Each structure stands twice: as C-alpha cells, then as structure tokens.
Amino acid sequence: DVIAGFLYAIVILVVFHPVVDLIDNFNLTYKYAPLIIIRTAFEMTALEKIEEQLASLRIAKRSTLSEEPAYLLDIDVSKPAQSESSRFVAVLCSNKSIRVYNRETLNFLREYSSRPGILNGVRFAHACDSVVFSACSDGTVKCWDIRSATQKAVQVFSGYPSNVFISFDINCSDLIICAGTEKVENDTFLVFWDARGITNCAGTTKEPLGVYSESHNDDITKICFHPVEPNLVVSGSTDGLVNVFDINKDYEDDALLSTCNSDSSVSFIGWSGKGYKQVYCMTHDEGFCWWDIAQLDTEEPITLLHVLDVREAVCLENDSLHYLVGGLYHEKADKLFLIGGTSTGDIHLISCGTDGLGLVGTLCGGHSATVRSFCWNLRDESLLTGGEDAQLLLWKPRAVERSLAKKASMKIPSSVQKRVRVHNSSLKSRKK
C-alpha cells in the first residue's frame, strides 16, 4: 500500500508538473499540491496499516488464574538483548505482589512480595533482562533478580524516614533511579539514587544521591525518563503539574526545564514525537494534554492539544468509552495513540492529532472486566493486557487460542488499592 501510494503520487507529480509551470504566475500554491498528496498518501497508509494490525490481533495465550486472584495494575516486559526476543513479563498485582511469567507461554515463574508495604509500578532494567524493580510504600525501591532462587530483594534503594513512594522509573542507561513520594505534611519529594551495579546484584542497601523538593506540592503520581536521553525525566502530580527536568544540572531550579499545567490530577505521562521532544499526560478525570517541549525557546505555543474529557471527545456508540489506561507512541507511523476501554473489558485504540482524537479500532472478547494495564510490543506487533478479571492476555496477529474458556468477571471482597490518593488542593502555577 505504501509503495502504491508513493507511485501514485509520483505519477501525479510528473503528469501535472508542466501544467503547474504554465499556471505558476497565477497561483503559486499549485506548485506544492503534489507534495501535499505524497504526504497524505503516506499518513493514510501508515494509519490503515495500524488498523489492520489491530484488527488481526487474536488471543494467543491466557495466564492461569492464581490461587489468590488479584487485579493486574501494571505490566512491563524484559528488554531484549540484541536480536533476541523478550523473555519475561512482570505484572504488578493488587495483592501487594509482583508476578513474573514467561513471555511466550505465560507460564508462571516467580512471585515477589513486600508485605506489609504496597508495591507501586514495575520496571525491568534495560541492560539485564532478569532484573526487575518496584517502588514500595515503606520508603524503598526494591530490586529482584529472576535468576536467583531467593524471594527476597537482592538490592534495596532506601529513601528518607518519612518517604512513601508511589511512583518511580529507571533511566535508559540504568544509571539513575528516581521515585516520587506521597505528600507528608507539606513535603513532596523526587528522590534519586545511583543505580550502577544492579546487574551484579550486590545485595547492598543504597542511600539517595539527593532530592528535588520544590517543584510539586502534592502526591507525585508518575515518573517517566526519556527513552533515549538519560538525563531527561518528566514527573506528574495530583497538583496538576507536569514537570520536565534535566538532572545533569546542579540545582533543582536550573534542572526544571518546563512546567505544564494539566488543570487536573495526573494519572499517566509519556514521551512522543520524532526525537521524543513532546510530552503528554492523562488525568484521573479522563482528560488529555499534549505539549511540544521543542517550542520552549520559541514564540510558538507549546500546547498541541488539550481535551477536558476524552470520553466526550471520541465519538462512540452507547457511550462505550469509560476510562483511559495509558498511551503509546508508534515510532514507525510517527503517531501517538491512547488506550481506553469499557467496564466490560473492551479495549479501544485512539489516535491523537493536533486536530483532535479519533477511534482507530476496538478489541473485544478478551477481558470480562476493566483493563488496567497493557504493553504493546511494536517489534512483533503483540499486545499484553491485564485487568480486574485477574487475567493476563497475550494478543498476537492471527493467533489461534487453544483454550477458549473465558473467565467470569472476578469480584474481590475487599476493594482494590487505589492507584493514587487524590487530594482537593489548589493548583500551583508556574510560567512556561
């Protein structure tokens, strides 16, 4: 389709070029019409290919329901070494544990717990696919090694006595870990550690390198390092602010490159765009904001799109978009997508443009309850999803599921832990 679109555009250019020269003195815009046709052809074919990929996804595997069913709140896959494929999947569960599965078979391998502390977030190291991390409400970030027989953390990154960590991330070079705290009294911190040595699993407890304490005034709900620039990190908070930092700077004020206000409590943040120079966020009331950080030093506005309620902006029948799960930037298509869904387990893929949002497609028949987490592998076009039905599903193009038994909706007697404690507080405002 891409080649056909390109050849069509070339034909248009060759056929109409002499005519364009004849009328050049009358209307200069005609000269650029073929170029517009070429760009549009490529954009359409890229989006159409993604629609086809989504439509071809079928359930390949389901994880076995554990003895202690739990909501699946977050998913990460191990980073493949060279040309190898990812080996492991780590899932954050509402029963205060992390479960590790074989990525291809979804066979259960390990379970790690930090009771009575509550784990928040799950991430694999980039350079060692057997090392997995999670932040904990006991004021630590814990590291486990799947190769080890022990169920205990092989390395612990300790915070300060009052710290309760609810978010974290590790940078792309595996050198720095950053965790965000709940607000305690008037204090909210971004805490940093030197992560070198994690691949050796030294088994020691590490103290912080330092903290940022002035840029947020409420719970720091999300942290996301830049995919390729190890010194850039973005944080989001219930104060509505999304802050971009350059941690190579010596002081917090100098490190703060940008403060964007979402006007609501932040539930998800990410990087997008060519060179990942854009930042986007979602809010706990299903809003969406998208900014171009590359425009900071220009007179151009940095806001690309601000949607107060995505559920109202995306036209679906019967109000069948109930919530947002997260976002994904598709490098090949140069397109940002949002993932949303329904309380009955349907999954929606939504495309983002500066002119608005649009539904790309829907996956049905997999989950029977709200989907809480996903991980889309663009390399092999597979998708992992986890939900409140306690199911971990692996979707692959044109797959055939051997066992078609769909689990009934799971109801846990006690309510699942909240992803974040939302505060009603005045929003802090800063200049761009």
C-alpha positions in Angstrom: 0.0 0.0 0.0 2.8 2.4 0.9 4.6 1.7 -2.5 1.4 2.0 -4.4 0.7 5.4 -2.7 4.2 6.6 -3.5 4.0 5.6 -7.1 0.6 7.3 -7.4 2.0 10.5 -6.0 4.9 10.3 -8.4 2.6 9.9 -11.4 0.6 12.9 -10.2 3.8 15.0 -9.9 5.0 14.0 -13.4 1.7 14.4 -15.2 0.8 17.8 -13.7 4.2 19.4 -13.4 4.1 21.1 -16.9 0.7 22.4 -16.1 1.9 23.7 -12.8 4.7 25.6 -14.6 2.2 27.2 -17.0 -0.1 28.5 -14.2 2.8 29.3 -11.9 2.3 33.0 -12.3 -1.3 32.8 -11.5 -1.2 30.7 -8.3 2.0 29.6 -6.5 0.2 27.2 -4.2 -0.4 24.8 -7.1 3.3 24.0 -7.3 3.1 22.4 -3.8 -0.1 20.4 -4.4 1.7 17.1 -5.4 3.9 17.3 -2.3 0.7 17.5 -0.1 -0.7 14.5 -2.0 2.5 12.5 -1.3 2.4 13.3 2.5 -1.3 12.5 2.8 -0.8 9.2 1.0 1.9 8.1 3.4 -0.1 9.2 6.5 -3.2 7.3 5.4 -1.3 4.1 4.6 0.5 4.2 8.0 -2.7 4.6 9.9 -4.5 2.0 7.8 -1.7 -0.5 8.5 -2.1 0.0 12.2 -5.9 -0.5 11.9 -5.2 -3.8 10.1 -2.7 -4.8 12.7 -5.2 -4.1 15.5 -8.0 -6.0 13.6 -5.8 -9.0 13.2 -4.9 -9.4 16.9 -6.3 -12.6 18.5 -5.7 -14.1 21.9 -2.7 -16.4 21.8 -2.3 -17.2 25.5 -4.1 -16.6 28.8 -2.3 -16.9 32.1 -3.5 -19.5 34.6 -5.7 -18.0 37.3 -3.7 -18.0 40.6 -4.9 -19.2 43.9 -5.1 -15.6 45.1 -6.8 -13.7 42.3 -5.8 -10.0 42.0 -6.2 -7.0 39.8 -3.3 -6.6 37.3 -2.3 -3.0 37.7 0.9 -2.6 35.7 2.9 -4.6 33.1 6.4 -4.5 31.8 8.4 -6.8 29.6 12.1 -7.5 29.8 14.3 -5.6 27.3 15.5 -8.0 24.6 19.3 -8.5 24.3 20.4 -7.7 20.7 18.2 -9.6 18.3 16.7 -11.9 20.9 13.1 -11.5 21.9 11.9 -10.6 25.4 11.9 -13.5 27.8 9.9 -12.3 30.8 6.7 -10.4 31.7 6.4 -8.8 35.2 2.9 -7.9 36.5 2.1 -5.6 39.4 -0.9 -7.1 41.3 -3.3 -5.6 43.8 -2.4 -8.2 46.5 0.9 -6.3 47.0 3.0 -8.7 44.8 4.8 -8.8 41.5 4.4 -12.0 39.4 6.8 -12.9 36.7 5.8 -15.0 33.7 7.4 -16.5 30.6 6.6 -14.0 27.8 5.7 -16.6 25.1 3.9 -19.2 27.2 2.6 -17.0 30.1 3.7 -19.8 32.4 4.2 -18.6 36.0 7.8 -18.3 37.1 8.2 -16.2 40.3 6.3 -14.1 42.7 7.8 -11.3 44.9 6.1 -9.5 47.8 7.0 -6.7 50.1 4.2 -7.1 52.7 3.1 -5.2 54.6 4.4 -2.5 52.2 2.4 -1.7 49.0 4.3 -2.0 45.7 3.8 0.7 43.0 4.9 0.3 39.4 7.1 -2.4 37.8 10.1 -2.0 35.5 12.8 -4.2 34.1 16.4 -3.0 33.8 17.4 -2.1 30.3 20.8 -3.9 30.2 19.9 -7.0 32.2 16.6 -8.7 31.4 16.4 -10.7 34.6 16.5 -7.7 37.0 13.1 -6.1 37.9 12.2 -3.2 40.2 9.3 -1.7 42.1 8.7 1.2 44.4 7.3 0.5 47.8 5.3 2.4 50.3 7.8 1.5 53.0 10.2 4.2 51.6 12.3 1.9 49.4 12.7 0.9 45.8 13.3 -2.9 45.7 15.3 -4.9 43.1 14.8 -8.6 42.4 16.8 -11.0 40.2 14.8 -13.7 38.4 17.9 -15.8 38.2 18.1 -16.0 42.0 16.3 -18.7 44.0 15.6 -16.3 46.8 12.3 -14.4 47.1 14.0 -11.5 48.9 15.1 -8.3 47.2 18.7 -8.6 46.1 19.2 -4.8 46.3 17.3 -2.1 48.2 17.3 1.7 47.5 16.3 3.4 50.7 14.7 6.8 51.0 14.3 9.1 54.0 12.2 8.1 57.0 9.0 9.9 56.0 9.1 8.8 52.4 6.1 6.8 51.0 6.9 6.0 47.3 4.0 5.7 44.9 5.9 6.1 41.5 9.3 5.5 40.1 11.3 4.9 36.9 14.9 4.0 35.9 16.7 5.8 33.1 17.6 4.3 29.8 21.3 3.8 30.8 20.4 2.1 34.1 22.4 4.7 35.9 19.7 6.6 37.8 16.6 5.6 39.7 14.0 8.3 40.6 11.0 7.8 42.9 8.1 10.1 43.8 6.5 10.4 47.2 3.1 10.9 48.7 2.7 14.3 50.3 3.6 14.0 54.0 2.7 17.2 56.0 4.0 19.8 53.5 6.7 17.7 51.9 6.8 16.1 48.4 10.0 14.7 47.0 11.6 13.3 43.9 14.3 11.1 45.3 17.3 9.9 43.2 19.8 7.0 43.5 22.9 5.8 41.7 21.8 2.5 40.2 25.2 1.3 39.0 25.9 -2.3 40.0 22.4 -3.6 39.6 23.4 -6.2 37.0 25.8 -7.6 39.6 23.1 -7.6 42.3 25.4 -6.6 45.1 22.8 -7.1 47.8 23.6 -3.8 49.5 21.3 -1.0 50.6 21.9 2.2 48.7 21.3 5.7 50.1 19.9 8.6 47.9 22.1 10.9 45.8 19.7 13.7 46.6 16.1 15.1 46.2 14.0 17.7 44.4 11.6 19.2 46.8 10.3 22.5 45.3 8.6 21.6 42.0 5.5 19.7 43.2 3.2 20.4 46.1 1.2 17.2 46.2 1.5 13.4 45.5 3.9 12.6 42.7 1.8 10.0 40.8 4.0 9.3 37.7 7.7 9.5 36.7 9.0 8.7 33.2 12.5 9.0 32.0 13.2 10.0 28.3 13.5 6.9 26.1 17.0 7.8 24.7 18.2 10.9 26.7 19.3 9.5 30.1 19.4 13.0 31.8 15.8 14.0 31.0 12.8 13.0 33.2 9.2 14.1 33.4 7.0 13.9 36.5 3.3 14.3 37.1 1.3 15.0 40.3 -2.1 15.4 41.8 -1.3 19.2 41.8 -1.9 19.1 38.1 1.7 19.9 37.1 3.8 18.1 34.6 7.5 19.0 35.1 10.4 18.2 32.7 13.9 18.1 34.3 17.5 17.9 33.1 19.1 16.1 36.0 22.6 17.0 34.7 22.1 20.4 36.2 23.4 21.0 39.7 20.4 22.7 41.2 16.7 22.0 41.1 15.7 25.4 39.8 18.2 25.1 36.9 17.2 21.5 36.3 13.5 22.4 35.8 13.2 23.0 32.0 9.4 23.2 31.8 6.2 23.2 33.9 3.0 22.4 32.1 -0.4 22.6 33.9 -3.0 19.9 33.1 -5.5 21.5 35.4 -6.3 18.1 37.0 -4.7 15.2 38.9 -2.2 13.4 36.6 -2.7 9.6 36.1 -0.3 8.9 33.2 2.6 10.6 31.4 4.8 9.8 28.5 7.1 11.0 25.7 6.2 11.2 22.0 7.1 12.7 18.6 10.2 12.4 16.5 13.2 12.5 18.8 10.7 12.3 21.7 10.5 16.0 22.1 6.9 16.0 23.1 5.2 15.2 26.5 1.7 14.1 27.1 -0.4 13.2 30.1 -3.8 11.8 31.1 -5.7 12.8 34.2 -7.8 10.9 36.8 -11.0 12.5 35.3 -10.1 11.2 31.8 -8.6 14.3 30.4 -5.7 14.5 28.0 -2.9 17.1 27.5 -0.1 17.2 24.9 2.8 19.6 24.7 5.7 20.2 22.4 8.8 20.9 24.5 10.8 21.8 21.5 8.9 25.0 21.3 10.0 26.2 24.7 12.6 28.7 23.3 10.3 30.0 20.5 7.3 32.2 20.4 5.1 29.3 19.3 2.6 27.8 21.8 3.7 24.6 23.3 0.2 23.1 23.7 -0.6 20.7 20.9 -3.9 19.5 22.3 -6.0 19.8 25.5 -9.1 17.7 25.9 -11.0 18.0 29.1 -12.8 14.7 28.8 -11.7 12.1 26.2 -14.9 10.2 26.7 -16.9 13.1 25.3 -14.4 13.9 22.5 -14.2 10.5 21.0 -17.5 9.6 19.2 -18.5 6.1 20.1 -21.9 4.4 20.2 -23.7 4.0 23.5 -21.1 6.0 25.5 -18.8 2.9 25.3 -15.6 4.7 26.4 -15.5 4.6 30.1 -11.8 5.3 31.0 -8.2 5.7 29.8 -5.4 3.2 30.5 -2.4 4.9 29.0 -0.6 6.0 25.9 1.8 4.7 23.2 4.0 6.5 20.6 4.3 4.5 17.4 7.7 5.4 16.0 7.3 3.9 12.5 4.0 5.7 12.0 5.1 8.8 13.9 1.7 8.7 15.7 0.6 8.9 19.3 -2.2 6.6 20.5 -4.2 6.4 23.6 -5.6 3.1 25.1 -9.0 3.2 26.7 -11.8 0.8 27.4 -15.1 -0.2 29.0 -16.1 -1.8 32.3 -16.9 -5.0 30.4 -13.4 -5.4 29.0 -13.4 -3.9 25.5 -10.2 -2.1 24.6 -10.2 1.0 22.3 -7.2 2.3 20.4 -7.5 6.1 19.9 -5.3 8.2 17.5 -4.1 11.6 18.5 -3.6 14.6 16.2 -3.4 18.3 16.7 -6.9 18.5 15.2 -8.3 16.1 17.8 -8.8 12.4 18.7 -10.3 9.6 16.7 -11.1 5.9 17.2 -8.9 3.5 15.3 -10.4 0.2 16.4 -11.6 -2.0 19.3 -10.6 -5.3 20.7 -13.5 -7.4 22.1 -14.0 -10.7 23.7 -10.8 -10.9 25.8 -11.4 -9.5 29.2 -14.6 -9.6 31.2 -13.9 -6.5 33.4 -11.9 -3.3 33.3 -8.5 -3.4 31.7 -5.9 -1.7 34.0 -2.6 -2.3 32.2 -1.1 -3.0 28.8 2.2 -3.4 27.0 2.3 -3.2 23.2 5.5 -4.7 21.6 5.9 -2.9 18.2 8.7 -5.3 17.2 6.4 -8.3 16.8 3.1 -6.4 16.9 2.0 -8.3 20.0 0.0 -6.9 22.9 -0.2 -7.8 26.6 -3.2 -6.8 28.7 -4.1 -7.2 32.3 -7.4 -6.4 34.0 -9.7 -6.6 37.0 -10.8 -10.1 35.9 -7.3 -11.3 37.1 -6.4 -12.3 33.5 -3.1 -11.6 31.7 -3.7 -12.0 28.0 -1.2 -12.2 25.1 -2.6 -11.0 21.8 -0.8 -11.8 18.5 -1.7 -11.2 14.8 -3.9 -14.0 13.5 -3.3 -16.2 16.6 -5.4 -19.2 17.5 -6.2 -19.7 21.1 -6.2 -23.4 22.1 -8.3 -23.0 25.2 -11.3 -20.7 24.6 -12.6 -20.8 28.2 -13.3 -17.2 29.1 -13.1 -16.4 32.8 -16.1 -14.9 34.5 -15.7 -11.4 35.9 -13.8 -11.6 39.2 -15.0 -9.8 42.3 -12.6 -9.3 45.1 -14.3 -9.0 48.6 -12.2 -6.0 49.7 -11.8 -3.0 47.4 -8.6 -2.9 45.4 -6.0 -0.4 46.5 -6.3 3.0 44.8 -3.7 3.9 42.2 -3.3 7.2 43.9 -4.8 9.2 46.7 -6.3 12.3 45.1 -6.3 15.5 47.0 -8.5 18.5 46.6 -6.0 21.3 46.7 -5.3 24.5 44.8 -3.2 24.1 41.8 0.3 25.5 41.8 1.0 27.6 38.7 4.3 28.5 37.2 5.5 30.2 34.0 6.5 28.1 31.0 
